[in-house]
Amino acid sequence: MLNVSLVTTFFLTGLPHAPALDTMLFGIFLVIYILTVLGNLLILLVIRVDSHLHTPMYYFLTNLSFIDMWFSTVTVPKMLMALVNPGGRAISFYSCVAQLYSFHFLGSTECFLYTVMS
């Protein structure tokens, strides 16, 4: 007899908190996320525009800023969706695998980049 059960959906439970805090937490995390992305985009833009910053150190800083921007983009939007919509806590198996792979890939790349920079 074979087990033919198939997992298609996961439910993200998160940390226990009062549902009344969801709106406030959404606002706080949204502001932090927007500041993170805009800060990294500003770093990329300044290094790209100023020709004096075209040195190896700023090349690595550009890569680090790019990776950091994508690293936060992998997880925060799903968390924000779960805070705004209680039905948004579900994630499909393939989305979970893609998010997990991206999170680990970008995290590992960031660690390797720190190693090269040091």
C-alpha positions in Angstrom: 0.0 0.0 0.0 1.4 3.4 -1.1 1.0 6.7 0.6 -0.3 9.0 -2.2 -1.0 12.0 -0.1 0.1 15.3 -1.7 0.9 18.6 0.1 -0.3 21.5 -2.0 -0.6 24.3 0.4 1.1 25.6 3.6 -0.4 28.0 6.1 1.9 30.6 7.5 1.1 31.0 11.2 3.6 33.6 12.3 4.0 34.8 15.8 0.9 35.0 18.0 -0.3 38.6 18.4 -3.6 40.5 18.7 -5.3 40.8 15.3 -5.9 44.5 16.1 -2.2 45.1 15.7 -2.2 43.9 12.0 -2.8 47.3 10.6 -0.1 48.9 12.7 2.4 46.1 11.9 1.5 46.4 8.2 2.3 50.1 8.3 5.5 49.7 10.2 6.8 46.9 8.0 5.7 48.6 4.8 7.6 51.8 5.7 10.7 49.8 6.6 10.5 47.8 3.3 10.0 51.0 1.2 12.9 52.7 3.0 15.1 49.6 2.4 14.3 49.4 -1.3 14.6 53.1 -1.9 17.9 53.3 0.1 19.4 50.5 -2.0 18.2 52.1 -5.2 19.7 55.4 -4.2 23.0 53.7 -3.5 22.9 52.0 -7.0 21.9 55.3 -8.6 24.6 57.4 -6.9 27.4 54.9 -7.7 26.2 54.6 -11.3 26.0 58.4 -11.9 29.2 59.5 -10.2 32.3 58.5 -12.2 34.6 58.9 -9.2 32.8 55.9 -7.6 33.7 53.5 -10.3 36.3 51.7 -8.2 36.4 48.0 -7.1 35.1 48.9 -3.6 32.0 50.6 -5.0 31.6 47.7 -7.5 31.2 45.3 -4.6 29.0 47.8 -2.7 26.7 48.0 -5.7 26.4 44.2 -5.8 25.8 44.1 -2.1 23.1 46.8 -2.4 21.4 44.9 -5.3 21.4 41.6 -3.4 20.1 43.3 -0.2 17.3 44.8 -2.2 16.2 41.5 -3.6 16.8 39.7 -0.3 14.2 41.8 1.4 11.9 41.6 -1.7 11.8 37.8 -1.4 10.0 37.7 2.0 8.5 41.0 3.0 5.6 41.2 0.3 4.2 37.9 1.4 4.4 38.9 5.0 2.6 42.1 4.2 -0.1 40.3 2.4 -0.6 37.9 5.3 -1.0 40.9 7.7 -3.5 42.7 5.4 -5.6 39.7 4.5 -6.1 36.8 6.9 -6.8 34.6 3.9 -3.4 35.5 2.5 -1.6 33.3 4.9 -1.7 30.3 2.6 1.1 29.7 0.2 1.3 27.0 -2.4 4.0 24.3 -2.3 5.8 25.6 -5.4 5.7 29.2 -4.2 7.1 28.1 -0.8 9.9 26.2 -2.6 10.7 29.2 -4.8 10.7 31.6 -1.9 12.9 29.3 0.2 15.3 28.7 -2.7 15.6 32.5 -3.4 16.0 33.3 0.3 18.9 30.8 0.7 20.5 31.6 -2.6 20.5 35.4 -2.0 21.6 34.9 1.7 24.5 32.6 0.6 25.5 35.1 -2.2 25.5 37.9 0.4 27.8 35.9 2.7 30.2 35.1 -0.2 30.2 38.7 -1.2 31.1 39.7 2.4 33.9 37.2 2.3 35.3 38.6 -1.0 35.0 42.1 0.4 36.9 41.4 3.5 
